Amino acid sequence: MFEDIDQLKQQLDQHRPLAPNIVKNLQEDLILRWTYHSNAIEGNTLTLMETKVVLEGITVGGKSLREHFEAINHRNAIYYVEDIIKKQEPFSEWQIRNIHQLILKNIDDDHAGRYRQQNVIISGASANPPDHTLITDKIAQFIDWYNNEAARVHPIERAAKVHADFVGIHPFIDGNGRTSRLLMNLELMKAGYPPCVITVENRLAYYEVLDQWMAQGITEPFIHFVHDAVFEGFQPYRVVLGI
């Protein structure tokens, strides 16, 4: 399933390390697209260009303070993910909490980085998350799987499972979707793959294949979905490097 994408990665690896100006250009493009789409999936109404100017420090009239913070916070969470990779830090519960804290900073500080203390449902999903009293154990099992088994599977499959299993636990009151996509891309970027930017236009298909995983244990459709999104993630490198 992954031969085509691994071939592209080999071509990309031949150009590494990339020149600093290319890295900066690609990073700016990625942060904007990733932030816009991940927030739009969750209902943020900033357009792509509005997100761009907010990240440049300009206030957009007619948009809520929350929407401005969602853009800024997501950008800062990406910086944190990049810092984890740079420092080669091992995957941990501490990272999960820190990412979530950044996502909800100045939006809901009372719940930022803190597991929910009540039961919730995922709107439109076929399966309900576990009881809130089980979250600590579920996260411990999640980390244990990662430490003992995750390395045995292809990075794209591993990233997809990190995303789906985390969403299934749904440990926080809000911000689980954004956090799960950041964790998924942390895995991909660690392994040298472009991040998987799930576009708002593909939101329905994304929800459907994710629900199949969580409710029925059917994993292949979501893995294929992530594969296709990562494949698209090579497009900026094709433009800049001609691969």
Stockholm file with secondary structure:
# STOCKHOLM 1.0

chainA/1-243         MFEDIDQLKQQLDQHRPLAPNIVKNLQEDLILRWTYHSNAIEGNTLTLMETKVVLEGITVGGKSLREHFEAINHRNAIYYVEDIIKKQEPFSEWQIRNIHQLILKNIDDDHAGRYRQQNVIISGASANPPDHTLITDKIAQFIDWYNNEAARVHPIERAAKVHADFVGIHPFIDGNGRTSRLLMNLELMKAGYPPCVITVENRLAYYEVLDQWMAQGITEPFIHFVHDAVFEGFQPYRVVLGI
#=GR chainA/1-243 SS CCHHHHHHHHHHHTTCSCCHHHHHHHHHHHHHHHHHHHHHHTTCCCCHHHHHHHHTTCCCTTSCHHHHHHHHHHHHHHHHHHHHHHHTCCCCHHHHHHHHHHHHTTTCTTTTTCCCSSCCCCTTCSSCCCCGGGHHHHHHHHHHHHHHTGGGSCHHHHHHHHHHHHHHHCCSSSCHHHHHHHHHHHHHHHTTCCCCCCCGGGHHHHHHHHHHHHHHCCCHHHHHHHHHHHHHHTHHHHHHHCC
#=GC SS_cons         CCHHHHHHHHHHHTTCSCCHHHHHHHHHHHHHHHHHHHHHHTTCCCCHHHHHHHHTTCCCTTSCHHHHHHHHHHHHHHHHHHHHHHHTCCCCHHHHHHHHHHHHTTTCTTTTTCCCSSCCCCTTCSSCCCCGGGHHHHHHHHHHHHHHTGGGSCHHHHHHHHHHHHHHHCCSSSCHHHHHHHHHHHHHHHTTCCCCCCCGGGHHHHHHHHHHHHHHCCCHHHHHHHHHHHHHHTHHHHHHHCC
//
